[in-house]
């Protein structure tokens, strides 16, 4: 109740309260926090915070959708009588690079529906030279011309759907939610239909989205909706409702209202079965022929609640990880790319900041070296019980391996919408090991539970968040994690203040918290240590008038301070970022850092002796340039130089791309880090080279090849994949992989595989 009263008392009261509270705390760890808070308090009390009420768009931007009067054929021609009678939406607003301006090119949108589908048609005028980066679905939508519709079926302004299409009929779709990443990942994949007609002065798109694909509650006669359009020739983005420039185009807080002449009925039986068969040859020391069978299933329990099942899943077609050079003391985070874990991923993995995730699905079915652990089966139930309450349940069982017992992973989550755009969410997780006899190993488990409150004001400019998590681990005991912070994102000013801390005994067996794992190179031992983390950021964006070659000057000042749980110093980073964004999509980035690091343990970065424990101070600067991404030869270059602990580090990066629109993209990336430490710590040159080719034979057939050479990991690998989507959600893959480890300290290892995979979707 106390937290609720603070949130409802208003922004000035909350910032003043937090600032005065920090006055009583020790001066050393909170000096920076108090200074930033003082500025924010003065800014809030003395400034008028611009922001339109998001409810205005629901009132001012409305249209009626009528049932189709004749059968519709999705062909991009719009010659049916239903389209002639449909209401037309045509007045769009510019959102980028400047808002508040009527869009120049005309866009006309119509909608209708029948018993099974909702149809959207858009006519996009004033297009001559299309910019389309690729023909592969779910790739580079916002880097090319396109049209998209945003649908919020329960009109909650927190969850929705994104469907986008390019002038070459390349489909992109994703789920929108309060826990989703700021940038769309296009990881959700479902069945829908589209067609595009290109004419000299316009292109016409026609979409048909099955009601079975959308999750909605019956008897809701008004849905939230918005339309967006990319015009890359001018590097402009438009939306139907006026959207502030400091928000994402797909922000659900600024949707208009679509009123049905009759609320859609509940869909009938909706069961999809997707069996697969994989066969091929795998060569390690010997060549072995393999064949695997498995199946995925999707069952609509209700129109807004879905059950996903998987039996013996196979992820051989998944993209390989893009390797990175690691110059930190901790493990790097790689994104989830497996289909089963991607759908509704925001619901399960939206807890905690990126550096302290209690749920990270790559901990399931992958070991610490990112090698696959066989999954026997899995189930996931997710969706809305009502417009304001969303749930998720997941259970995964992995098989035993020579190095790890069989594991059972269970997760339960909920999201309760509050007020206009806020969310109260909670989770429980359980990792339970099993014995060889398939019994429960009571001495090997890890459990977590937590609650988080995320308050977002109506205009979306102010965000307050707090969290409290608990963990229980076998032979360790209980530990806790807590977080408190807020941020403001305005047209010019933006700032953020965030604190989180965790005890030494806090563990997240299904999560990712790299800074708790401290490696002692001298004793080859990992120590699990808690921390107290403080982060402050303040930024200012200058947006020149329309017509300028420069879109924005973005200046950001950040300070991050970490302490161990006994309040002894861990590290500090003070960073200045300055970015210039040009109208032609090119960009210049400058960064200056001052770092202080206290090593508790011997730490190695070269093949020489590890660095001694102690305090190190080292500044760094870097400069990068990215060219016009719309050209056929875009490139990016970066150089960085400065101190590195008690030595020096110089970094180089060059990325070259050859684009042949729309069928081909060929890229080369070279990164080198020259590390020089005083004797006896040694020197090292770390090189990472990668090449990537994407050849698109059509919008349904793609060939992607990826080569990586990494001297830090002492690894060379090739991944080549041919995909043919012969029917919606049905694919044929040919995948070749090759890995070669060339470490001088271990026996050289080579392994390769050639696999064929066939999937087919049955709909009942």
C-alpha positions in Angstrom: 0.0 0.0 0.0 2.9 2.4 0.8 4.4 1.9 -2.7 1.0 2.6 -4.3 0.6 5.9 -2.3 4.1 7.0 -3.4 3.4 6.3 -7.0 0.0 8.0 -7.0 1.4 11.1 -5.1 2.9 12.4 -8.3 6.3 12.7 -10.0 7.7 15.7 -7.9 6.7 14.1 -4.6 8.4 10.8 -5.5 11.6 12.3 -6.7 11.8 14.5 -3.6 11.0 11.6 -1.3 13.8 9.4 -2.8 16.3 12.2 -2.8 15.7 13.1 0.9 15.8 9.4 1.8 19.2 9.1 0.3 20.5 11.9 2.5 20.6 9.5 5.4 22.7 6.9 3.7 26.5 6.7 3.6 28.1 9.4 1.5 30.6 7.4 -0.6 28.3 5.0 -2.5 25.5 7.6 -2.9 27.3 10.8 -3.8 26.6 10.4 -7.5 23.0 9.3 -7.0 22.2 12.3 -4.9 23.7 14.7 -7.4 21.7 13.2 -10.3 18.5 13.1 -8.2 18.9 16.8 -7.2 19.1 17.8 -10.8 16.0 15.7 -11.6 14.0 17.2 -8.7 14.8 20.8 -9.8 14.1 19.9 -13.4 10.7 18.4 -12.6 9.6 21.3 -10.3 10.7 23.9 -12.8 9.8 22.4 -16.2 6.6 21.8 -18.1 6.7 18.1 -19.2 5.3 17.9 -22.8 3.2 14.9 -23.6 -0.2 14.3 -25.2 -2.8 12.2 -23.5 -2.8 8.8 -25.1 -6.5 8.5 -24.6 -6.9 11.3 -27.1 -5.9 9.1 -30.0 -8.6 6.6 -29.1 -11.2 9.4 -29.2 -9.9 11.4 -32.1 -8.9 8.6 -34.4 -11.7 6.2 -35.0 -13.1 4.3 -37.9 -15.7 1.6 -38.5 -15.0 -1.8 -40.0 -17.8 -3.5 -41.9 -18.3 -7.1 -42.9 -17.3 -8.0 -46.5 -20.2 -8.1 -48.9 -18.5 -10.4 -51.4 -15.7 -13.1 -51.3 -12.2 -11.6 -51.2 -9.2 -12.9 -53.1 -5.8 -11.7 -51.6 -4.1 -10.6 -54.8 -3.2 -6.9 -54.2 -5.8 -5.6 -56.8 -8.6 -4.5 -54.5 -11.2 -4.9 -57.2 -13.9 -6.4 -55.0 -17.1 -4.5 -54.0 -16.2 -4.9 -50.3 -13.1 -2.6 -50.8 -15.2 0.0 -52.6 -17.6 0.2 -49.6 -14.9 0.1 -46.9 -14.1 3.3 -44.9 -10.9 4.9 -46.0 -8.2 6.2 -43.6 -5.8 8.6 -45.3 -4.4 11.4 -43.2 -1.1 10.2 -41.7 1.4 12.1 -39.6 5.2 12.1 -39.8 6.9 10.6 -36.7 10.5 10.5 -37.8 12.7 12.5 -38.1 10.3 15.2 -36.8 6.8 14.8 -35.4 3.8 17.1 -35.6 4.0 17.4 -39.4 1.5 16.0 -41.9 2.9 13.2 -44.0 3.8 14.3 -47.5 3.1 11.0 -49.5 -0.5 9.9 -49.4 -1.4 6.6 -47.8 -4.9 5.1 -48.0 -6.0 2.2 -45.7 -9.1 0.1 -45.8 -10.3 -2.8 -43.6 -13.0 -5.4 -43.8 -13.6 -9.0 -42.5 -15.4 -12.2 -43.1 -16.0 -15.3 -40.9 -12.4 -16.4 -40.8 -10.1 -13.4 -41.6 -9.6 -9.7 -41.0 -8.4 -7.9 -44.2 -6.2 -4.8 -44.4 -5.5 -3.0 -47.7 -3.1 -0.1 -48.1 -2.3 2.0 -51.1 1.1 3.8 -50.7 1.7 6.6 -53.1 4.7 8.7 -54.2 7.3 5.9 -54.4 9.8 5.6 -57.2 12.9 3.8 -56.1 12.1 1.2 -53.4 14.6 0.4 -50.7 14.3 -3.3 -49.8 17.2 -4.9 -48.0 16.2 -8.5 -48.4 13.5 -10.9 -49.6 13.8 -13.0 -46.4 10.9 -12.8 -44.0 11.3 -11.1 -40.6 14.5 -9.3 -41.7 15.2 -5.6 -41.9 11.6 -4.3 -42.0 12.5 -0.8 -40.7 15.6 -0.5 -43.0 13.4 -0.6 -46.1 10.1 0.7 -47.5 7.0 -1.0 -46.0 3.6 -0.8 -44.5 2.5 -2.3 -41.1 -0.6 -2.6 -39.0 -0.5 -2.7 -35.2 -3.5 -4.5 -33.6 -4.5 -4.5 -29.9 -7.4 -6.9 -29.8 -8.2 -6.5 -26.1 -7.6 -2.7 -26.2 -5.3 -2.9 -23.2 -2.5 -0.7 -24.6 0.0 -3.2 -23.2 -0.1 -6.2 -25.6 -0.7 -6.5 -29.3 0.5 -7.7 -32.7 2.6 -6.3 -35.5 2.2 -7.3 -39.1 4.5 -5.7 -41.7 4.9 -6.1 -45.5 7.4 -4.7 -48.0 6.7 -3.6 -51.6 8.2 -7.0 -52.6 5.7 -8.9 -50.3 8.2 -9.8 -47.6 6.4 -10.6 -44.4 7.4 -9.6 -40.9 5.4 -10.2 -37.7 6.0 -9.9 -34.0 4.3 -9.7 -30.6 4.1 -6.4 -28.7 4.1 -6.2 -24.9 5.3 -4.3 -21.8 8.2 -6.7 -21.3 9.2 -6.9 -25.0 12.6 -5.5 -26.1 12.7 -1.9 -27.3 13.6 -3.1 -30.7 11.4 -5.7 -32.4 13.0 -9.1 -32.8 10.4 -10.5 -35.2 10.8 -13.9 -33.4 7.1 -14.7 -33.4 6.0 -16.7 -36.5 2.5 -17.5 -37.5 0.2 -18.0 -40.4 -1.2 -15.1 -42.4 -1.5 -14.1 -46.1 -0.5 -11.2 -48.2 -0.1 -9.9 -51.8 1.5 -6.8 -53.3 1.0 -5.0 -56.6 3.7 -2.5 -57.7 2.6 0.3 -60.0 4.6 3.3 -61.3 3.3 5.8 -58.7 2.3 3.5 -55.8 2.3 0.0 -54.4 -0.8 -1.7 -53.1 -0.7 -4.3 -50.2 -3.4 -6.6 -49.2 -3.3 -8.7 -46.0 -5.5 -11.4 -44.6 -5.0 -12.3 -41.0 -6.9 -15.3 -39.6 -8.8 -14.7 -36.5 -7.2 -17.9 -35.2 -3.8 -16.1 -35.4 -5.1 -13.2 -33.3 -5.8 -13.7 -29.6 -8.8 -11.8 -28.6 -11.8 -11.8 -26.2 -15.3 -12.1 -27.7 -17.8 -9.3 -27.1 -15.1 -6.6 -27.4 -16.4 -4.3 -30.1 -13.5 -1.8 -30.1 -9.9 -2.8 -30.8 -6.8 -0.6 -30.7 -5.2 -0.1 -34.0 -2.5 1.9 -35.8 -0.9 1.9 -39.2 2.7 2.9 -40.0 4.6 3.4 -43.2 8.3 3.5 -44.0 9.5 5.9 -46.7 13.2 5.2 -47.0 13.9 7.4 -50.1 13.3 10.4 -47.7 14.2 8.4 -44.5 10.8 9.3 -43.0 8.4 7.2 -41.0 4.6 7.9 -40.7 1.8 6.8 -38.5 -2.0 7.2 -38.7 -2.2 8.7 -35.2 0.2 11.4 -34.2 3.1 9.8 -32.4 5.7 11.8 -30.4 9.2 11.6 -31.9 10.7 10.2 -28.7 8.6 7.0 -28.9 8.8 3.8 -30.9 6.4 3.7 -34.0 4.8 0.6 -32.6 4.0 2.1 -29.1 0.6 0.7 -28.1 -0.2 3.8 -26.0 -1.0 5.8 -29.2 -3.3 3.5 -31.0 -6.6 4.7 -32.6 -9.9 2.9 -32.2 -11.4 0.3 -34.7 -15.1 -0.2 -34.1 -16.6 -3.4 -35.3 -20.2 -3.4 -36.7 -20.5 -6.6 -34.7 -17.9 -8.0 -32.3 -16.0 -11.0 -33.8 -17.3 -14.4 -32.7 -15.0 -16.9 -30.9 -13.1 -18.9 -33.4 -13.7 -22.6 -33.8 -11.3 -25.5 -33.2 -7.8 -24.3 -33.6 -5.2 -27.1 -33.4 -2.0 -27.1 -35.4 0.4 -30.0 -35.6 3.9 -29.5 -37.0 5.8 -32.8 -37.2 9.4 -32.9 -38.4 11.9 -35.4 -39.6 15.7 -34.7 -39.6 18.2 -36.9 -41.3 21.8 -36.6 -42.1 25.5 -37.4 -41.5 27.5 -36.2 -38.5 31.3 -36.5 -38.5 33.5 -36.1 -35.4 36.0 -38.9 -35.0 33.8 -41.2 -37.1 30.9 -40.6 -39.5 27.5 -41.4 -38.2 24.1 -41.4 -39.9 21.3 -39.9 -37.8 17.6 -39.7 -38.0 15.3 -37.8 -35.6 11.5 -37.5 -35.4 9.6 -35.0 -33.3 6.6 -32.7 -33.3 5.3 -29.3 -32.2 1.7 -28.6 -31.5 -0.3 -25.4 -31.0 -3.7 -25.7 -29.3 -6.1 -22.7 -28.8 -7.7 -23.3 -25.4 -9.7 -20.1 -25.9 -9.4 -17.3 -28.5 -6.9 -15.6 -26.2 -5.2 -18.6 -24.4 -2.8 -21.0 -26.2 -1.1 -24.2 -25.4 2.2 -25.0 -27.2 3.7 -28.5 -27.0 7.0 -29.9 -28.2 8.2 -33.5 -28.3 11.9 -34.2 -29.0 12.5 -30.7 -30.5 15.2 -30.2 -33.0 17.0 -26.8 -33.5 19.5 -27.8 -36.2 18.1 -25.0 -38.5 18.7 -22.2 -36.0 21.2 -19.5 -36.8 24.6 -19.9 -35.1 25.6 -17.4 -32.5 27.5 -14.3 -33.8 30.8 -14.5 -32.0 32.1 -11.6 -30.0 35.5 -10.7 -28.6 35.3 -10.7 -24.8 37.5 -8.0 -23.1 35.5 -8.2 -19.8 35.9 -10.3 -16.7 32.5 -11.9 -17.2 30.6 -14.2 -19.6 28.9 -12.6 -22.6 25.2 -12.8 -23.3 24.0 -14.3 -26.5 20.4 -14.0 -27.7 17.8 -16.8 -27.7 17.2 -18.1 -31.3 15.2 -21.3 -30.8 11.7 -21.1 -32.1 9.9 -22.8 -29.1 11.4 -20.4 -26.6 10.9 -17.3 -28.7 7.1 -17.1 -28.9 5.8 -15.1 -25.9 9.5 -14.8 -24.8 8.7 -11.3 -23.3 6.2 -12.8 -20.9 8.8 -15.2 -19.4 12.1 -13.3 -19.7 10.9 -9.7 -19.1 11.9 -9.8 -15.5 15.0 -7.9 -14.3 17.5 -5.8 -16.3 19.6 -7.4 -19.0 22.5 -7.7 -16.6 20.4 -9.6 -13.9 17.9 -11.8 -15.5 16.2 -14.4 -13.2 14.8 -16.2 -16.3 17.0 -16.7 -19.4 15.8 -19.5 -21.6 19.3 -20.3 -23.0 20.0 -21.9 -19.6 17.5 -24.6 -20.7 18.9 -27.1 -23.2 22.3 -25.5 -23.6 25.4 -26.0 -21.4 27.9 -23.3 -20.3 29.8 -23.7 -23.6 26.5 -23.2 -25.5 26.5 -26.9 -26.6 23.1 -28.5 -26.9 21.6 -30.7 -24.2 18.8 -32.9 -25.6 15.2 -31.8 -24.6 12.8 -34.7 -24.2 9.6 -32.6 -24.2 8.1 -29.2 -23.2 4.8 -27.5 -22.7 3.8 -23.8 -22.5 0.5 -22.3 -21.7 0.2 -18.5 -22.4 -2.3 -15.8 -23.1 -5.0 -13.6 -21.5 -7.6 -14.8 -19.0 -9.2 -11.4 -19.4 -8.2 -8.1 -21.0 -6.1 -7.1 -18.0 -4.6 -10.5 -16.8 -2.1 -12.5 -18.7 -0.5 -15.7 -17.6 2.3 -18.1 -18.7 3.1 -21.6 -17.5 6.1 -23.6 -18.9 7.6 -27.0 -18.2 10.7 -28.4 -20.0 12.4 -31.8 -19.4 16.0 -32.3 -20.5 17.7 -35.7 -20.9 20.8 -36.7 -18.9 24.2 -36.2 -20.4 27.6 -37.6 -19.3 28.3 -34.3 -17.5 24.8 -33.4 -16.2 21.8 -35.2 -14.7 18.4 -34.9 -16.3 16.7 -31.7 -15.3 13.1 -30.5 -15.1 12.5 -26.7 -15.5 9.2 -25.2 -14.5 8.1 -21.5 -14.8 4.9 -19.7 -13.8 4.3 -16.0 -14.6 1.5 -13.5 -14.5 1.0 -9.9 -15.8 -1.7 -7.8 -14.3 -2.4 -4.5 -16.1 -3.0 -1.5 -13.8 -4.2 2.0 -14.4 -3.6 3.2 -18.0 -0.4 1.5 -19.0 1.2 -0.1 -15.9 1.9 -3.7 -15.0 2.2 -5.8 -11.9 4.0 -9.0 -12.7 5.3 -12.0 -10.8 7.1 -15.3 -11.4 8.1 -18.6 -9.8 10.7 -21.0 -11.2 12.0 -24.4 -10.2 15.0 -26.3 -11.6 15.0 -29.8 -10.3 17.6 -32.5 -11.0 16.5 -36.1 -11.4 18.4 -39.3 -10.5 19.4 -42.0 -13.0 16.3 -43.9 -11.9 14.1 -40.9 -12.9 13.5 -40.0 -9.3 13.8 -36.5 -7.8 17.3 -35.6 -6.5 16.4 -33.7 -3.3 20.0 -32.4 -3.0 20.1 -30.6 -6.4 17.5 -27.9 -7.0 17.2 -24.1 -7.6 14.1 -22.1 -7.0 13.2 -18.4 -7.5 10.2 -16.2 -7.0 9.7 -12.5 -7.5 7.3 -9.6 -7.9 7.8 -6.4 -10.0 5.8 -3.3 -10.4 6.3 -1.2 -13.6 4.4 2.1 -13.5 4.1 4.0 -16.8 2.2 7.3 -16.9 -0.5 7.8 -19.5 1.7 9.7 -22.0 4.5 7.1 -21.6 7.1 9.7 -20.6 7.6 8.6 -17.0 8.4 5.1 -15.9 8.9 4.0 -12.2 9.9 0.4 -11.4 10.6 -1.7 -8.4 11.3 -5.4 -7.8 11.9 -8.0 -5.1 13.1 -11.5 -5.9 14.0 -14.5 -3.6 16.0 -17.6 -4.4 16.5 -20.9 -2.7 19.3 -23.2 -3.8 20.2 -26.6 -2.5 23.1 -26.6 0.0 23.2 -22.8 -0.1 20.0 -21.5 1.3 18.0 -18.3 0.7 19.0 -15.0 -1.0 17.3 -11.9 -2.3 17.4 -9.4 -5.1 15.8 -5.9 -5.0 15.5 -3.1 -7.5 14.2 0.5 -7.5 14.4 3.1 -10.2 12.7 5.5 -12.6 13.3 7.1 -15.9 12.0 10.0 -18.0 12.0 10.1 -21.8 11.0 13.5 -23.3 11.4 15.2 -26.6 14.7 16.7 -25.5 15.7 15.6 -22.1 15.9 12.0 -20.9 17.3 10.5 -17.7 17.3 7.3 -15.7 18.2 6.3 -12.2 18.4 2.7 -11.3 19.6 0.7 -8.3 19.6 -3.1 -7.8 21.4 -5.3 -5.3 21.7 -9.0 -4.6 23.1 -11.0 -1.7 26.0 -13.4 -2.0 23.5 -16.3 -1.5 21.2 -15.2 -4.3 21.3 -17.6 -7.3 19.3 -17.8 -10.5 19.8 -21.3 -12.0 17.5 -20.4 -14.9 18.8 -16.9 -15.2 21.8 -14.9 -16.4 23.7 -12.7 -13.9 27.3 -12.6 -15.2 28.8 -10.2 -12.7 28.2 -12.6 -9.8 30.7 -15.1 -11.2 34.2 -14.0 -10.4 37.0 -16.1 -11.8 40.3 -16.5 -10.0 42.9 -17.4 -12.7 45.6 -18.2 -10.1 43.5 -21.0 -8.4 41.2 -21.8 -11.3 38.2 -21.1 -9.1 34.9 -19.3 -9.6 33.6 -17.3 -6.6 29.9 -16.3 -6.4 29.6 -12.8 -5.0 26.7 -10.5 -4.6 26.8 -6.8 -5.5 25.2 -3.3 -5.1 24.6 -1.6 -8.5 23.9 2.1 -9.2 23.4 3.6 -12.6 22.5 7.1 -13.6 22.1 8.6 -17.0 21.1 12.0 -18.3 20.8 12.9 -22.0 19.8 15.8 -24.2 18.7 15.5 -27.9 18.9 18.5 -30.3 16.6 18.1 -33.3 17.3 20.6 -36.1 14.4 22.1 -38.1 12.9 20.1 -41.0 15.2 20.3 -44.0 18.5 20.0 -42.2 21.0 17.4 -43.2 21.3 16.4 -39.5 18.4 14.7 -37.9 19.6 14.8 -34.3 22.5 15.4 -32.0 22.2 12.9 -29.1 24.4 13.6 -26.0 24.3 11.1 -23.1 26.3 11.1 -19.8 26.3 7.8 -17.9 27.7 6.8 -14.5 27.7 3.2 -13.2 29.1 2.3 -9.8 29.2 -1.2 -8.4 30.1 -2.4 -4.8 30.4 -5.7 -3.2 27.9 -6.6 -0.5 30.2 -5.3 2.3 30.3 -1.9 0.4 33.8 -2.4 -0.7 34.5 -0.9 -4.1 34.1 -3.0 -7.2 34.2 -0.8 -10.3 33.1 2.6 -11.7 32.4 3.7 -15.3 31.9 7.3 -16.3 31.0 7.6 -20.0 30.1 10.3 -22.4 28.4 9.4 -25.7 27.8 11.8 -28.6 25.9 10.7 -31.7 25.1 12.7 -34.8 22.4 11.1 -37.0 22.1 12.4 -40.6 19.1 12.5 -42.9 20.7 10.1 -45.3 20.8 7.4 -42.5 24.6 7.8 -41.9 25.8 8.3 -38.3 28.9 9.4 -36.3 29.4 8.1 -32.8 32.0 9.3 -30.3 32.6 7.8 -26.9 34.9 8.7 -24.0 35.2 6.5 -20.9 36.9 6.7 -17.6 37.0 3.3 -15.8 38.1 2.3 -12.3 38.3 -1.4 -11.5 39.3 -3.1 -8.3 40.3 -6.7 -9.0 39.7 -9.1 -6.1 41.4 -12.0 -7.8 44.1 -12.7 -10.4 42.6 -12.0 -13.8 44.1 -13.0 -17.2 43.6 -11.4 -20.6 46.6 -12.8 -22.4 48.7 -16.0 -22.3 51.1 -14.2 -19.9 50.7 -14.1 -16.1 47.4 -12.9 -14.8 47.0 -9.3 -13.5 47.5 -8.9 -9.8 44.6 -8.0 -7.5 44.3 -4.2 -6.9 42.9 -0.9 -8.2 43.3 0.0 -11.9 42.3 3.3 -13.6 42.2 3.6 -17.3 40.5 6.0 -19.8 39.4 5.1 -23.3 38.0 6.9 -26.4 36.5 5.6 -29.6 35.1 7.0 -32.9 32.9 5.3 -35.4 31.2 6.2 -38.7 28.3 4.3 -40.4 27.5 5.2 -44.0 24.2 5.6 -45.8 22.5 2.2 -45.3 20.3 2.6 -48.4 23.2 2.4 -50.9 24.5 -0.7 -52.5 27.8 -0.4 -50.6 27.1 0.5 -47.0 30.0 0.3 -44.5 31.0 1.0 -40.9 34.4 1.8 -39.4 35.5 2.2 -35.8 38.7 2.9 -34.0 39.3 3.0 -30.2 42.4 3.6 -28.1 43.4 4.1 -24.5 44.6 2.4 -21.4 43.5 -1.1 -20.4 44.2 -1.9 -16.7 48.0 -1.3 -16.5 48.6 -1.5 -20.2 47.2 -0.3 -23.5 44.4 -1.4 -25.9 43.9 -0.3 -29.5 40.8 -1.6 -31.3 39.8 -1.6 -35.0 36.6 -2.5 -36.7 35.6 -2.5 -40.4 32.3 -3.8 -41.8 31.7 -3.9 -45.6 28.5 -4.7 -47.3 27.5 -5.4 -50.9 23.7 -5.2 -51.4 22.1 -6.3 -54.6 18.4 -5.3 -54.1 16.4 -7.3 -53.4 18.0 -10.7 -53.8 21.4 -10.5 -52.3 23.5 -9.3 -49.4 27.2 -10.0 -48.9 29.1 -8.7 -45.9 32.6 -8.9 -44.5 33.5 -7.9 -40.9 37.0 -7.6 -39.5 37.7 -6.7 -35.8 41.1 -6.6 -34.2 42.1 -5.8 -30.6 45.8 -5.1 -29.9 46.4 -5.6 -26.2 49.7 -4.7 -24.7 50.4 -5.3 -21.0 53.7 -4.8 -19.1 55.8 -7.9 -18.5 55.2 -10.5 -17.3 51.6 -10.2 -18.4 52.3 -10.2 -22.1 50.6 -9.0 -25.3 47.9 -10.4 -27.4 46.3 -9.7 -30.8 42.7 -10.8 -30.9 41.2 -11.1 -34.4 37.6 -11.8 -35.3 36.7 -12.2 -39.0 33.3 -13.1 -40.3 31.6 -13.2 -43.7 27.9 -13.6 -44.4 26.1 -14.1 -47.6 22.3 -14.0 -48.1 20.8 -15.1 -51.4 17.1 -14.9 -51.8 15.7 -16.8 -54.7 12.1 -15.7 -53.8 10.1 -14.6 -50.8 9.9 -18.3 -49.9 13.4 -19.6 -50.6 16.6 -18.3 -48.9 20.2 -19.4 -48.8 22.3 -18.0 -45.9 26.0 -18.8 -45.3 28.0 -17.6 -42.3 31.8 -18.0 -41.8 33.6 -17.0 -38.5 37.3 -17.0 -37.6 38.0 -16.2 -33.9 41.5 -16.3 -32.5 40.3 -15.7 -28.9 38.1 -18.8 -29.0 40.6 -20.5 -31.3 37.8 -21.6 -33.5 36.8 -21.5 -37.2 33.3 -22.4 -38.2 31.0 -22.4 -41.2 27.2 -22.6 -41.1 25.2 -22.8 -44.4 21.5 -23.1 -44.6 19.0 -23.4 -47.4 15.4 -22.8 -46.4 12.3 -23.4 -48.6 9.0 -22.3 -47.1 6.8 -24.3 -49.5 3.6 -23.6 -47.5 2.8 -21.2 -44.6 4.6 -22.5 -41.4 5.9 -25.5 -43.4 9.6 -25.7 -44.3 12.4 -27.8 -45.9 15.9 -27.1 -44.7 19.4 -28.2 -45.8 22.0 -27.3 -43.2 25.8 -27.8 -43.3 28.0 -27.0 -40.3 31.8 -27.2 -39.9 33.8 -26.5 -36.7 37.6 -26.5 -36.4 39.4 -25.9 -33.1 43.0 -25.0 -33.4 44.3 -24.4 -29.9 48.0 -25.2 -29.4 47.2 -26.6 -25.9 44.6 -29.2 -26.8 44.2 -31.8 -29.6 42.9 -30.3 -32.8 39.2 -31.1 -33.2 37.2 -31.1 -36.4 33.5 -31.9 -36.7 31.0 -31.3 -39.4 27.4 -32.3 -40.2 25.1 -32.3 -43.2 21.4 -32.4 -42.2 18.0 -32.3 -44.0 14.9 -31.2 -42.1 11.3 -31.4 -43.2 8.4 -29.8 -41.4 4.7 -29.6 -42.3 1.8 -27.9 -40.5 -1.5 -29.7 -40.2 -4.5 -27.6 -39.1 -7.4 -29.2 -37.4 
